[in-house]
Amino acid sequence: MNDKTKIIEVFENAYPNRDYTVIHEAPEFTSLCPKTGQPDFATITVEYIPDKLCIELKSLKLYFNSYRNDGIYFESVTNRILDDLVEACQPRYMHITADFKVRGGISSVVEVEYQKDDFLNENFN
């Protein structure tokens, strides 16, 4: 467990026997470009199907805010967010979309996905 994952709090899912989708959107995500030191702004969307645990929102906000001074590439931060959130709540499914704003004339969208093996087998066979 890294320092950032320690920020993420979870709570017990009251409906673990039901598949339902939770979508959280954080339109004020910021990190720093590791090459230029300039700020990067993004909207991060977390979509997941919880298993036994759900992500607590205040801690998710604090977790996202912990990246404000980190020099990290778009691809790396998006994958790290997925890894950290999966570690924290062990969802059945999770999809992260990082929609980075225009900088230098280019905008970027990075999407990553996680799926539990048994969830895939149960729902798609």
Protein Blocks (a to p, Z undefined) as FASTA:
>chain_A
ZZklmmpccdddfblmbccddddddfkbccddfklopacddddddddddfkbccdfklmm
mmmmmmmmpccdfklmmmmmmmmmmmmnopabdcdddddddeehiacddddddddfklmm
mmmZZ
